[in-house]
Amino acid sequence: MVLDLSMSQIIDLRKKNVENSKTALPSKISGRIPAHYQFVNKSLLAVIVSVLAIIGLLYLLISQNTVTAIFFFLIATVMVILGMQEKKDVAWEINQRGLVLDGEVYLYRHLKSFWIEYDPPFLKELSFKHKGWHRSYIKLPLVGQESPVEIRNMLLCLLPEERHEDTIIETITRKLGM
């Protein structure tokens, strides 16, 4: 019986059809990701950086492979730099031209699809798949009062909806808070 109650709280955004919506679609939807929401799990980061440094040191001592050792040290250094960066509020906006993320514009012609992962209170995230090879996904946590149904209805007119699966790197960076 408890299982039925929790399952009834999950919102299936695909059941709400854009054509049946009686309200006019907004011209833009905006939000803000506060700096305090962007936390870094420093203990997990320290463990991973330490493991990478030890692996690099072992490669250097055992196999005298300096290139691989330098590679591991560089990964650890980049993770420390990214983890220590000061976090700031990030403003975002979805409008008729594209996505504006902290002043940087991503036009819809450069985006392949979108997906809203909505499983409150654990995960509320808007994901855009980029067409470029250098940036696969743009992920926005929905931390304010943004309506996922309203965002979906607006985006359905502009981009195809396609499920986005997290890679191992995205899962690790989410756990680290990077």
Beta strands, then each sheet from edge to edge (+ up, - down):
strand 1: 28-33
strand 2: 90-95
strand 3: 98-101
strand 4: 104-107
strand 5: 111-119
strand 6: 123-130
strand 7: 137-141
sheet 1: 1+ 2- 3+ 4-
sheet 2: 5+ 6- 7+
end
